[in-house]
Each structure stands twice: as C-alpha cells, then as structure tokens.
C-alpha cells in the first residue's frame, strides 16, 4: 500500500510539472526588446532633436537656405541632409572625408556609414549600425526641398510645422531617405517610444506628441503651407513619466 501511495504521489507531481508554465522557469524577455519608457530616455532624445534643429538653423544662417539632400547633375540621389549638417555638429573632419559627388553607398562613402555621429543614434531601441530614426519631411507636401529657407518656407508658421521627427523605422543616416508626405498618406512616426514621438518644430522648439494622433492633425503639422489653423488640442503629450 505504501509503495502504491508513493507511486500515485510521484505520478501527480510529474503531471503537474507537465502543465504549461509549471515546473519550468518563466520565459526570458525577447533579446533586444526595449524596456519601459523612462523620463531620462525621453529627455535624451528631445535633447538630440534640439541639437539637430539648432544645427539646421546655423546652416540656414550660413548658407541662407536649409540643408537638403544632395543629388547629382542628372538628379540621382547622393547624400542626406544629415551629412550636410556635419560641420555644424562639430564633425567637420568627418564631412571632409565624404566624396560629395558620389552616392552614400559608393565604394568610398559606404565605409563612412559606420562613423555615424552619436547624435543620430537611437535612444531606447536598437537598430542596425549606421541607422537613425531622426528624419525630416520630404515629398510634394514636405519642407525638404532645394532652396527652402526659414522662415520663408513655413507660411503656416514655424511654430506650427514639423522640422525633424522620430520616424517609425530607421534609415541609413547618410542615405537621402526620409519621411515623405504627398498630402494624403501620413508617414509613420514613433519608433523609439512605442508610438509616442518627439518632433523639432521649425522654430527650434521640441515637443512630445501622443500616440495615435488624428492623421488629419498630422497633415497640418507636416505641411508647411496648407493654410489651415491647428486645433487647440493638436496632440501634445503631457503625461508625466518617471
């Protein structure tokens, strides 16, 4: 009888161990998955955007126009505006190493992708080396065009228009690849903070926006010349995060 009882207890214990989640360690978090959003991370990314916006203004003051993506004589894309900013970010030596008449992925220039300044590096999330989430707005209804300047290119008001923002997906920092807006389809934002995102406005201030903003409002914020007024609530994220 005693051996039968022991056998029954052993069988019951083994059955419990076989149940899902029992008798085994909890699954580890996915490798590389970002942790909870912290105030320090938000502050760091906002500071980076402020520095980028300030460099854009310094470029504008020097060249009397905003930086843009370089293209060849036959209108083929070469290098990003992020490369054009290098002398205004204390990266003059890196700028001199680029061949400005060659594309970002030429045999020479592609070797410099790995030298991406830390300012462009992601906060909180991981990305492939040499990729950044900080992107400007091009396309038919974005400001990123040859000859654009501030404040002339922002008739809706520089405080009402995005300059640079945290995109949903990263791009190679030297590649002339950005968020494009055709007036209809809103580009995706918020890859660093689960849908929340920061944007540097064309007047230099950096604001944090809520996840899930109405696309109609985003259109107003992206297009520098839509002629429409922003609503009183245009998506500013005021939630306190520790």
Buried (B, 14 or more C-beta within 10 A) or exposed (E): EEEEEEEEEEEEEEEEEEEEEEEEEEEEEEEEEBEEBBEEBBEEBBBBBBBBBBBBBBBBEEEEBBBBBBBEEEEEBBBBBBBBBBBBBEBEEBBEEBEEEBBBEBEEBBEBBEBBBEBBBBBBBEBEEBBBBBBBBBBEBBBBBEEBEBBEBBEBBBBBBBBBBBBBBBBBBBBBBBBBBEEEEBBEBBBBBEBBBBBBBBBBBBBBBBEEBEEEBBBBBBBBEBEEEBEEEBBEBEEEBE
